[in-house]
Amino acid sequence: MAIATMTALEGQLANHSALPLRATLGSTMLYHGISKLKPEGLEQTSQFFESLGLKPARPLALATAWTETVAGVLAVLGIGTRVAALSILATQAVAIAKVHGSKGFDNLKGGYEFNLSLIAAALGLLLGGPGKLSVHETVRPRPRRRSGLGLLRRKSVSPLGRLALLLG
């Protein structure tokens, strides 16, 4: 009896394991994105991008800021989680390639340690999806039988439900 209870509890906890990952990764990206969207943040980011040779610096800084902000919101809410994860993977890969990679692993020396943690979290969400405690789970249609891609074509699935299926 105790083993059955523990197995059931493990299953329930596993269904909710993405929530702390989404909350942490999403809030981190949201913080960094909003910081870059503020006028002084956008100016500093543009100047920094210019010094790295990334041109046109201001549009790239703005695109980065919006990407981080939107990815953060999507991750926290748990909808479009895989799109958010891919966006985070892209921004962090560029950050490592252009800024942190040459400085080694140690975050205290400007290295890529922190970026690698963000990449690991994003990969976890990319592979595992948003989990049960997510907006995705609440708008996802519940088919009575497995029908694969045919589910996307059924008229009983709302457009929002179809989008949720596609974006994870």
N, C-alpha and C positions, 0 to 999 in steps of 0.2 A: 504494500500500500504506500509506504513512504517513497519507494523508488518511482512509482507511478506519479505521485504528487510532484516529486522533484523533476521528473521528465516533463510534465505539463508546465511547471513553472519555468524551466529552461526554455521551452518553446515560446512561451509568452514573452519572456525577457528578450529573446532573440528577435522577436517581431518588433521590438521597440528600440533595438540597439542603435539604429541610425539617428535617433533624435539627438543625443548629445553630440554626435559627430556633425550633424547638420547645424545645430545651434552654435557650436564653437567655430566651425569653418565659416558659416554664413555671417556671423556677427563680426568676425575678423575682417572678412572681405568688405562687408558693409562699412565698417569703420574706415578702412583704408580708401575705399571709393569715395565716401562722403568727404573725407579730408582733402582729396584731390579735387573735388568739385567746388570747394570754397574758393573764392577769388585768389587768395594768397597761396592756397595749395595748388591751384591750377597754374599759377605763374611759376612757382618753385618747380613743379613737375615739368613744365614746358622748358624751363632753363636747364634742368637736369637732363632731359631727353636730348636737348640741343648739344649739351656737352658730350653726350654719348654718341653723337652723330646720327641720332634718330630724327629724320626729317620727313614731312613737316612736323615739327615738335609739338606745337599747340594742338592740332587736330589729333595727333597720336596720344597726347596726354589726356585730352577730353575723351577719346574712345576708351582709353584704359580706365579712366575714372568711372565712366558709365558701365563698362563691362564688370568692374569689381563691384559696383553698387547693385546692379541688377542681379548678378550672380549671387551676391550675398542675400538679397531678398528672396530669390528663388530657393536657395538652399535652406534658409530659415523656415520658410513656409512649407517646403517639401513638395514643390511642383516644378516641373521642368528641371528636376534635380540633375539629370544627366547632362543637359545642356549647360547648366551652371558649372558642373564638375569639369566639363571640357573647356569652358572659358577660363576657369581657374588654372587648369593644367597649362593652357597656352600662356597666360600672363606670367605664371611662375617660371615656366621654361625660358621665356625671354628675360626675366629678371636674373635668372642664374647665368644665362649665356652672356648677357651684356654687363652685369654688375657684380654678382656675387661669386661666380665660378672661379675666377682667377684668385680669389682671396682665401680659398680653401673651405673646409667644412665649418670651422668655428664661427658661430654667430657673433661672438664678442669681437672678432677681428673682421667683421663685415662679410663673413662667409655665407654659405647657402644652407646652413642647418635649418633655419626657420622655413625657408622656401621648400625644402625637402619634406618637412612636416606637413605643410599645406598641400603639397603634391600627393603625399600618402593619404591624407584625409579625402582629397578630391577623388583619388582612385578608388577608395573605399565606397564612396557614394556612386561613382560611375558603375562599379561592378555590382553593388548591392541594392541600388535604388534608394528611394526615400524612406522606406519602412512603413509600418502600419499607422503611426501617429503623424500623419501628413495630410496636406490638402489633396495631394494626388489620390490618396486612399479614399477620401470622402467623395471625390467626383468621379472616381473610376467606376465604370459600369460593371455590374455583377452578372455575367452571363450564366444561364442555366446549364449550358453545355459548352465544351471547348469547341471553338470554331476558328481559331487562328486569325488570320488577316480578314476573314469574312466578317468578323465582329466590327471592323472599321467601316464596312459598307452597309451594315444593318441600319435601317431608319430609326430603330428604337434607341440608338445610342446618340446622345446629344452631341453637338459640335464640341462643346467643352470636354465631354467625356472622350471623344476621339482624340482631341489634342492631348489630354492627359495620358492616353494610351501611347501615343507616339513619343512624347517627351519624357515620360517616366518621372 
